[in-house]
Amino acid sequence: MSTDTIAQTAPAAAAIEDLIACPHCDALYLAQMPQHGGRAICTFCHTVLIAPRRKAGKKMIALTLSVMILVVAALFFPFLDINASGFGNSTSILDAASSFRSGYMVFLSFLVASAIIFVPLLRTVLILYVLVPVVRDRPALPHARRAFRWSQELKPWAMAEIFAIGCAVALVKVQSLAHIGFGPAFWMFAVLVILVLINDNYLCTWSVWKSLELEED
């Protein structure tokens, strides 16, 4: 059973490499591994700071590979089929992302495609680049720390779940006007969003950083 442990506030004389900062409120704590199955949480905002899980690395690699496969596969199948008054149309994720193709709106299409396709794919590649050697007890690949930092900085820009919520809102508004059919890509994308959330829940960034520091030493 998982147990929560309040992180110990950092003393003034603590070395910087022994500290961990809360990503939400910036409070500083001593970075200490919690008990087996436990989590270290922030005193002020209750954000989980350290949450190591057994065999988490292998599970994250499997989930990340699944996400990569689903993203690529979803690009080549219909996302939605819309029929109204005898007229029908099928659209894919790429069609939705590139729906604006003239003038300044092309830039908007590029941003949408990046947020729902390219950034999630890039994050999966970076995470695999970092985790595969660590899980296999091999030396970290060159620039692994930089790759992991980029994967974390890109996280707010990977908006697959936002796209899913937007689609759900749009479908509610148009369901009375047209018959809507869900294509294979819709279900792939739905599973993808769930896998991304599970993968992020498994990822303990502190554990990964410590592993990369040990490799560097």
LOVEXNU-426008 format. One record per residue (C-alpha): residue number from 1; x, y, z. Coordinates in steps of 0.02 Angstrom, whole numbers, plus 32768, in hexadecimal, padded with zeros to 4 digits. Layout:
N
<pt><num>NUM</num><c1>X</c1><c2>Y</c2><c3>Z</c3></pt>
...
% end
This chain:
217
<pt><num>1</num><c1>8000</c1><c2>8000</c2><c3>8000</c3></pt>
<pt><num>2</num><c1>8042</c1><c2>80AD</c2><c3>7FD3</c3></pt>
<pt><num>3</num><c1>806B</c1><c2>811F</c2><c3>8066</c3></pt>
<pt><num>4</num><c1>8087</c1><c2>81DB</c2><c3>805B</c3></pt>
<pt><num>5</num><c1>811A</c1><c2>822A</c2><c3>80B5</c3></pt>
<pt><num>6</num><c1>8128</c1><c2>82E5</c2><c3>80D0</c3></pt>
<pt><num>7</num><c1>81CD</c1><c2>831D</c2><c3>8086</c3></pt>
<pt><num>8</num><c1>824E</c1><c2>8362</c2><c3>8100</c3></pt>
<pt><num>9</num><c1>826C</c1><c2>841C</c2><c3>80F0</c3></pt>
<pt><num>10</num><c1>831C</c1><c2>8444</c2><c3>80B6</c3></pt>
<pt><num>11</num><c1>8393</c1><c2>848B</c2><c3>8139</c3></pt>
<pt><num>12</num><c1>83F6</c1><c2>8526</c2><c3>810E</c3></pt>
<pt><num>13</num><c1>849C</c1><c2>84C9</c2><c3>8106</c3></pt>
<pt><num>14</num><c1>8461</c1><c2>843F</c2><c3>808F</c3></pt>
<pt><num>15</num><c1>84C3</c1><c2>8422</c2><c3>7FEF</c3></pt>
<pt><num>16</num><c1>8466</c1><c2>844F</c2><c3>7F51</c3></pt>
<pt><num>17</num><c1>8478</c1><c2>839F</c2><c3>7F08</c3></pt>
<pt><num>18</num><c1>8418</c1><c2>835C</c2><c3>7F9F</c3></pt>
<pt><num>19</num><c1>8382</c1><c2>83CC</c2><c3>7F83</c3></pt>
<pt><num>20</num><c1>82E1</c1><c2>83BB</c2><c3>7F21</c3></pt>
<pt><num>21</num><c1>826C</c1><c2>844A</c2><c3>7EF7</c3></pt>
<pt><num>22</num><c1>81B0</c1><c2>843B</c2><c3>7EEA</c3></pt>
<pt><num>23</num><c1>8181</c1><c2>845E</c2><c3>7E33</c3></pt>
<pt><num>24</num><c1>80E3</c1><c2>84BA</c2><c3>7E69</c3></pt>
<pt><num>25</num><c1>810F</c1><c2>8526</c2><c3>7F00</c3></pt>
<pt><num>26</num><c1>81CF</c1><c2>8522</c2><c3>7EF7</c3></pt>
<pt><num>27</num><c1>81E2</c1><c2>84E8</c2><c3>7FAB</c3></pt>
<pt><num>28</num><c1>828B</c1><c2>8495</c2><c3>7FCD</c3></pt>
<pt><num>29</num><c1>829D</c1><c2>83EB</c2><c3>801F</c3></pt>
<pt><num>30</num><c1>8323</c1><c2>836A</c2><c3>8042</c3></pt>
<pt><num>31</num><c1>831A</c1><c2>82E9</c2><c3>7FB8</c3></pt>
<pt><num>32</num><c1>8305</c1><c2>8244</c2><c3>8012</c3></pt>
<pt><num>33</num><c1>82C5</c1><c2>81A0</c2><c3>7FCD</c3></pt>
<pt><num>34</num><c1>821F</c1><c2>8174</c2><c3>8022</c3></pt>
<pt><num>35</num><c1>81F6</c1><c2>80C8</c2><c3>8065</c3></pt>
<pt><num>36</num><c1>81D0</c1><c2>803D</c2><c3>7FE9</c3></pt>
<pt><num>37</num><c1>812B</c1><c2>8064</c2><c3>7F94</c3></pt>
<pt><num>38</num><c1>8122</c1><c2>8110</c2><c3>7FE5</c3></pt>
<pt><num>39</num><c1>8123</c1><c2>81C2</c2><c3>7FA2</c3></pt>
<pt><num>40</num><c1>8172</c1><c2>8264</c2><c3>7FDD</c3></pt>
<pt><num>41</num><c1>80F8</c1><c2>82F5</c2><c3>7FD1</c3></pt>
<pt><num>42</num><c1>8105</c1><c2>83B1</c2><c3>7FE5</c3></pt>
<pt><num>43</num><c1>80CE</c1><c2>83F7</c2><c3>808D</c3></pt>
<pt><num>44</num><c1>807B</c1><c2>8490</c2><c3>8041</c3></pt>
<pt><num>45</num><c1>8026</c1><c2>845B</c2><c3>7F9F</c3></pt>
<pt><num>46</num><c1>802A</c1><c2>839C</c2><c3>7FB4</c3></pt>
<pt><num>47</num><c1>807E</c1><c2>8384</c2><c3>7F0A</c3></pt>
<pt><num>48</num><c1>80D2</c1><c2>82DA</c2><c3>7EFA</c3></pt>
<pt><num>49</num><c1>818E</c1><c2>82F8</c2><c3>7EF7</c3></pt>
<pt><num>50</num><c1>81D5</c1><c2>8247</c2><c3>7EF7</c3></pt>
<pt><num>51</num><c1>8171</c1><c2>81AB</c2><c3>7ECD</c3></pt>
<pt><num>52</num><c1>81E0</c1><c2>8119</c2><c3>7E9A</c3></pt>
<pt><num>53</num><c1>8183</c1><c2>8080</c2><c3>7E5A</c3></pt>
<pt><num>54</num><c1>81BE</c1><c2>7FCE</c2><c3>7E46</c3></pt>
<pt><num>55</num><c1>81EE</c1><c2>7FA6</c2><c3>7D91</c3></pt>
<pt><num>56</num><c1>81AC</c1><c2>8051</c2><c3>7D5F</c3></pt>
<pt><num>57</num><c1>8232</c1><c2>8065</c2><c3>7CD9</c3></pt>
<pt><num>58</num><c1>81FD</c1><c2>7FCC</c2><c3>7C76</c3></pt>
<pt><num>59</num><c1>8146</c1><c2>7FFC</c2><c3>7C84</c3></pt>
<pt><num>60</num><c1>816A</c1><c2>80AC</c2><c3>7C48</c3></pt>
<pt><num>61</num><c1>81CC</c1><c2>806B</c2><c3>7BB3</c3></pt>
<pt><num>62</num><c1>813C</c1><c2>7FF8</c2><c3>7B84</c3></pt>
<pt><num>63</num><c1>80BD</c1><c2>8085</c2><c3>7B98</c3></pt>
<pt><num>64</num><c1>812A</c1><c2>8100</c2><c3>7B37</c3></pt>
<pt><num>65</num><c1>813D</c1><c2>8086</c2><c3>7AA7</c3></pt>
<pt><num>66</num><c1>8081</c1><c2>806B</c2><c3>7AA7</c3></pt>
<pt><num>67</num><c1>8063</c1><c2>8127</c2><c3>7AA1</c3></pt>
<pt><num>68</num><c1>80DC</c1><c2>8139</c2><c3>7A10</c3></pt>
<pt><num>69</num><c1>8088</c1><c2>80AE</c2><c3>79AE</c3></pt>
<pt><num>70</num><c1>7FDA</c1><c2>80F4</c2><c3>79CE</c3></pt>
<pt><num>71</num><c1>800B</c1><c2>81A5</c2><c3>799A</c3></pt>
<pt><num>72</num><c1>8054</c1><c2>816A</c2><c3>78F5</c3></pt>
<pt><num>73</num><c1>7FC6</c1><c2>80EF</c2><c3>78D2</c3></pt>
<pt><num>74</num><c1>7F3F</c1><c2>8170</c2><c3>78FA</c3></pt>
<pt><num>75</num><c1>7F81</c1><c2>81E1</c2><c3>786F</c3></pt>
<pt><num>76</num><c1>7F51</c1><c2>8164</c2><c3>77E7</c3></pt>
<pt><num>77</num><c1>7E9F</c1><c2>8139</c2><c3>781B</c3></pt>
<pt><num>78</num><c1>7DFD</c1><c2>819F</c2><c3>781A</c3></pt>
<pt><num>79</num><c1>7DDC</c1><c2>81FD</c2><c3>78BA</c3></pt>
<pt><num>80</num><c1>7D25</c1><c2>822B</c2><c3>78A3</c3></pt>
<pt><num>81</num><c1>7C9D</c1><c2>820D</c2><c3>7822</c3></pt>
<pt><num>82</num><c1>7C17</c1><c2>8294</c2><c3>7818</c3></pt>
<pt><num>83</num><c1>7B75</c1><c2>827C</c2><c3>77B5</c3></pt>
<pt><num>84</num><c1>7AE9</c1><c2>82FB</c2><c3>77A4</c3></pt>
<pt><num>85</num><c1>7A5D</c1><c2>8311</c2><c3>7723</c3></pt>
<pt><num>86</num><c1>7AA5</c1><c2>828B</c2><c3>76B3</c3></pt>
<pt><num>87</num><c1>7B54</c1><c2>82D4</c2><c3>76B2</c3></pt>
<pt><num>88</num><c1>7BE6</c1><c2>8282</c2><c3>770A</c3></pt>
<pt><num>89</num><c1>7C99</c1><c2>82AB</c2><c3>7731</c3></pt>
<pt><num>90</num><c1>7D28</c1><c2>824F</c2><c3>7784</c3></pt>
<pt><num>91</num><c1>7DB5</c1><c2>82A9</c2><c3>77DA</c3></pt>
<pt><num>92</num><c1>7E5A</c1><c2>8274</c2><c3>7826</c3></pt>
<pt><num>93</num><c1>7EC6</c1><c2>82C0</c2><c3>78AD</c3></pt>
<pt><num>94</num><c1>7F38</c1><c2>830C</c2><c3>7829</c3></pt>
<pt><num>95</num><c1>7EA0</c1><c2>835A</c2><c3>77D4</c3></pt>
<pt><num>96</num><c1>7E6A</c1><c2>83A6</c2><c3>7879</c3></pt>
<pt><num>97</num><c1>7F18</c1><c2>83E8</c2><c3>789E</c3></pt>
<pt><num>98</num><c1>7F2F</c1><c2>8432</c2><c3>77F0</c3></pt>
<pt><num>99</num><c1>7E80</c1><c2>8477</c2><c3>77D7</c3></pt>
<pt><num>100</num><c1>7EC4</c1><c2>8529</c2><c3>77C6</c3></pt>
<pt><num>101</num><c1>7F2E</c1><c2>8531</c2><c3>7729</c3></pt>
<pt><num>102</num><c1>7F33</c1><c2>85E7</c2><c3>76F4</c3></pt>
<pt><num>103</num><c1>7F82</c1><c2>8687</c2><c3>7731</c3></pt>
<pt><num>104</num><c1>7FB3</c1><c2>8699</c2><c3>77E6</c3></pt>
<pt><num>105</num><c1>7F44</c1><c2>8606</c2><c3>7816</c3></pt>
<pt><num>106</num><c1>7FC8</c1><c2>858E</c2><c3>77D4</c3></pt>
<pt><num>107</num><c1>802D</c1><c2>85B8</c2><c3>786F</c3></pt>
<pt><num>108</num><c1>7F98</c1><c2>8585</c2><c3>78DA</c3></pt>
<pt><num>109</num><c1>7F8D</c1><c2>84DF</c2><c3>787E</c3></pt>
<pt><num>110</num><c1>8045</c1><c2>84C2</c2><c3>78A1</c3></pt>
<pt><num>111</num><c1>802C</c1><c2>84E5</c2><c3>795B</c3></pt>
<pt><num>112</num><c1>7F97</c1><c2>846F</c2><c3>7965</c3></pt>
<pt><num>113</num><c1>7FF5</c1><c2>83E4</c2><c3>790A</c3></pt>
<pt><num>114</num><c1>808B</c1><c2>83FE</c2><c3>797B</c3></pt>
<pt><num>115</num><c1>8023</c1><c2>83F7</c2><c3>7A1B</c3></pt>
<pt><num>116</num><c1>7FC2</c1><c2>8359</c2><c3>79F1</c3></pt>
<pt><num>117</num><c1>803D</c1><c2>82F9</c2><c3>7983</c3></pt>
<pt><num>118</num><c1>80F2</c1><c2>8332</c2><c3>7979</c3></pt>
<pt><num>119</num><c1>8112</c1><c2>8364</c2><c3>7A2E</c3></pt>
<pt><num>120</num><c1>80C8</c1><c2>82C3</c2><c3>7A78</c3></pt>
<pt><num>121</num><c1>8131</c1><c2>825E</c2><c3>79FC</c3></pt>
<pt><num>122</num><c1>81CE</c1><c2>82C0</c2><c3>7A26</c3></pt>
<pt><num>123</num><c1>81B0</c1><c2>82A5</c2><c3>7AE0</c3></pt>
<pt><num>124</num><c1>81A0</c1><c2>81EA</c2><c3>7AC8</c3></pt>
<pt><num>125</num><c1>8243</c1><c2>81E5</c2><c3>7A67</c3></pt>
<pt><num>126</num><c1>829E</c1><c2>8249</c2><c3>7AED</c3></pt>
<pt><num>127</num><c1>825A</c1><c2>81DF</c2><c3>7B7B</c3></pt>
<pt><num>128</num><c1>828D</c1><c2>813F</c2><c3>7B23</c3></pt>
<pt><num>129</num><c1>8339</c1><c2>8188</c2><c3>7B00</c3></pt>
<pt><num>130</num><c1>8350</c1><c2>81A7</c2><c3>7BB9</c3></pt>
<pt><num>131</num><c1>82FC</c1><c2>8110</c2><c3>7C09</c3></pt>
<pt><num>132</num><c1>8331</c1><c2>807D</c2><c3>7B9D</c3></pt>
<pt><num>133</num><c1>83EA</c1><c2>8080</c2><c3>7BD1</c3></pt>
<pt><num>134</num><c1>83BC</c1><c2>80A3</c2><c3>7C88</c3></pt>
<pt><num>135</num><c1>8343</c1><c2>8011</c2><c3>7C93</c3></pt>
<pt><num>136</num><c1>83BE</c1><c2>7F9C</c2><c3>7C3E</c3></pt>
<pt><num>137</num><c1>844A</c1><c2>7FD0</c2><c3>7CB6</c3></pt>
<pt><num>138</num><c1>84AE</c1><c2>801A</c2><c3>7C28</c3></pt>
<pt><num>139</num><c1>850C</c1><c2>80C1</c2><c3>7C27</c3></pt>
<pt><num>140</num><c1>849D</c1><c2>8154</c2><c3>7BFE</c3></pt>
<pt><num>141</num><c1>84A1</c1><c2>818E</c2><c3>7B4A</c3></pt>
<pt><num>142</num><c1>84F5</c1><c2>8234</c2><c3>7B1E</c3></pt>
<pt><num>143</num><c1>8493</c1><c2>82CE</c2><c3>7B54</c3></pt>
<pt><num>144</num><c1>8414</c1><c2>8262</c2><c3>7BB1</c3></pt>
<pt><num>145</num><c1>83FC</c1><c2>82E6</c2><c3>7C38</c3></pt>
<pt><num>146</num><c1>83DA</c1><c2>836B</c2><c3>7BB6</c3></pt>
<pt><num>147</num><c1>835F</c1><c2>82F7</c2><c3>7B5D</c3></pt>
<pt><num>148</num><c1>8301</c1><c2>82D5</c2><c3>7BFF</c3></pt>
<pt><num>149</num><c1>82FB</c1><c2>838E</c2><c3>7C27</c3></pt>
<pt><num>150</num><c1>82B1</c1><c2>83B1</c2><c3>7B7C</c3></pt>
<pt><num>151</num><c1>8230</c1><c2>8328</c2><c3>7B94</c3></pt>
<pt><num>152</num><c1>81F8</c1><c2>837C</c2><c3>7C35</c3></pt>
<pt><num>153</num><c1>81F6</c1><c2>842A</c2><c3>7BEA</c3></pt>
<pt><num>154</num><c1>818D</c1><c2>83EC</c2><c3>7B58</c3></pt>
<pt><num>155</num><c1>810C</c1><c2>839B</c2><c3>7BC9</c3></pt>
<pt><num>156</num><c1>8098</c1><c2>8435</c2><c3>7BD5</c3></pt>
<pt><num>157</num><c1>809A</c1><c2>8442</c2><c3>7B17</c3></pt>
<pt><num>158</num><c1>8062</c1><c2>838F</c2><c3>7AF8</c3></pt>
<pt><num>159</num><c1>7FA7</c1><c2>83AE</c2><c3>7AF4</c3></pt>
<pt><num>160</num><c1>7F5C</c1><c2>830A</c2><c3>7ABA</c3></pt>
<pt><num>161</num><c1>7EE4</c1><c2>8307</c2><c3>7B4D</c3></pt>
<pt><num>162</num><c1>7EAF</c1><c2>83BC</c2><c3>7B2A</c3></pt>
<pt><num>163</num><c1>7E8A</c1><c2>838B</c2><c3>7A76</c3></pt>
<pt><num>164</num><c1>7E21</c1><c2>82F9</c2><c3>7AB6</c3></pt>
<pt><num>165</num><c1>7DBD</c1><c2>836B</c2><c3>7B2A</c3></pt>
<pt><num>166</num><c1>7DA2</c1><c2>83E8</c2><c3>7A9D</c3></pt>
<pt><num>167</num><c1>7D62</c1><c2>835D</c2><c3>7A2C</c3></pt>
<pt><num>168</num><c1>7CEB</c1><c2>8323</c2><c3>7AB4</c3></pt>
<pt><num>169</num><c1>7CA3</c1><c2>83D3</c2><c3>7AC8</c3></pt>
<pt><num>170</num><c1>7C90</c1><c2>83E7</c2><c3>7A0B</c3></pt>
<pt><num>171</num><c1>7C3A</c1><c2>833F</c2><c3>79FA</c3></pt>
<pt><num>172</num><c1>7BBA</c1><c2>836C</c2><c3>7A7F</c3></pt>
<pt><num>173</num><c1>7B8E</c1><c2>840B</c2><c3>7A20</c3></pt>
<pt><num>174</num><c1>7B7B</c1><c2>83BB</c2><c3>7974</c3></pt>
<pt><num>175</num><c1>7B2E</c1><c2>8313</c2><c3>79A0</c3></pt>
<pt><num>176</num><c1>7A7E</c1><c2>8359</c2><c3>7988</c3></pt>
<pt><num>177</num><c1>7AAA</c1><c2>839C</c2><c3>78DB</c3></pt>
<pt><num>178</num><c1>7B01</c1><c2>8307</c2><c3>788D</c3></pt>
<pt><num>179</num><c1>7B23</c1><c2>824E</c2><c3>78A0</c3></pt>
<pt><num>180</num><c1>7BD3</c1><c2>8235</c2><c3>78E3</c3></pt>
<pt><num>181</num><c1>7C36</c1><c2>8194</c2><c3>78D4</c3></pt>
<pt><num>182</num><c1>7CD8</c1><c2>8173</c2><c3>7930</c3></pt>
<pt><num>183</num><c1>7D65</c1><c2>8134</c2><c3>78C4</c3></pt>
<pt><num>184</num><c1>7DF6</c1><c2>80C4</c2><c3>78FA</c3></pt>
<pt><num>185</num><c1>7E65</c1><c2>815B</c2><c3>7919</c3></pt>
<pt><num>186</num><c1>7DE9</c1><c2>819F</c2><c3>7999</c3></pt>
<pt><num>187</num><c1>7DF7</c1><c2>8103</c2><c3>7A05</c3></pt>
<pt><num>188</num><c1>7EB3</c1><c2>80FD</c2><c3>79EE</c3></pt>
<pt><num>189</num><c1>7EBD</c1><c2>81B1</c2><c3>7A28</c3></pt>
<pt><num>190</num><c1>7E4E</c1><c2>818E</c2><c3>7ABD</c3></pt>
<pt><num>191</num><c1>7EBF</c1><c2>80FE</c2><c3>7AF4</c3></pt>
<pt><num>192</num><c1>7F57</c1><c2>816C</c2><c3>7AD2</c3></pt>
<pt><num>193</num><c1>7F1A</c1><c2>81F3</c2><c3>7B4A</c3></pt>
<pt><num>194</num><c1>7EFF</c1><c2>8172</c2><c3>7BD4</c3></pt>
<pt><num>195</num><c1>7FAC</c1><c2>8127</c2><c3>7BB9</c3></pt>
<pt><num>196</num><c1>7FFE</c1><c2>81D3</c2><c3>7BBF</c3></pt>
<pt><num>197</num><c1>7FAB</c1><c2>81F7</c2><c3>7C67</c3></pt>
<pt><num>198</num><c1>7FDE</c1><c2>814E</c2><c3>7CAD</c3></pt>
<pt><num>199</num><c1>8090</c1><c2>8164</c2><c3>7C6D</c3></pt>
<pt><num>200</num><c1>80A0</c1><c2>8211</c2><c3>7CBC</c3></pt>
<pt><num>201</num><c1>805F</c1><c2>81C7</c2><c3>7D5F</c3></pt>
<pt><num>202</num><c1>80E7</c1><c2>8141</c2><c3>7D5C</c3></pt>
<pt><num>203</num><c1>8172</c1><c2>81BB</c2><c3>7D35</c3></pt>
<pt><num>204</num><c1>81D6</c1><c2>81EF</c2><c3>7DCF</c3></pt>
<pt><num>205</num><c1>8244</c1><c2>827B</c2><c3>7D8D</c3></pt>
<pt><num>206</num><c1>82B2</c1><c2>827D</c2><c3>7E28</c3></pt>
<pt><num>207</num><c1>82DD</c1><c2>81C5</c2><c3>7E13</c3></pt>
<pt><num>208</num><c1>830B</c1><c2>81E0</c2><c3>7D5D</c3></pt>
<pt><num>209</num><c1>8378</c1><c2>8275</c2><c3>7D87</c3></pt>
<pt><num>210</num><c1>83D1</c1><c2>8214</c2><c3>7E0F</c3></pt>
<pt><num>211</num><c1>83F1</c1><c2>8184</c2><c3>7D98</c3></pt>
<pt><num>212</num><c1>843C</c1><c2>81FA</c2><c3>7D17</c3></pt>
<pt><num>213</num><c1>84A7</c1><c2>824E</c2><c3>7D9B</c3></pt>
<pt><num>214</num><c1>84EC</c1><c2>81A6</c2><c3>7DD3</c3></pt>
<pt><num>215</num><c1>8514</c1><c2>817A</c2><c3>7D1E</c3></pt>
<pt><num>216</num><c1>856D</c1><c2>8220</c2><c3>7D07</c3></pt>
<pt><num>217</num><c1>85D3</c1><c2>8207</c2><c3>7DA7</c3></pt>
% end
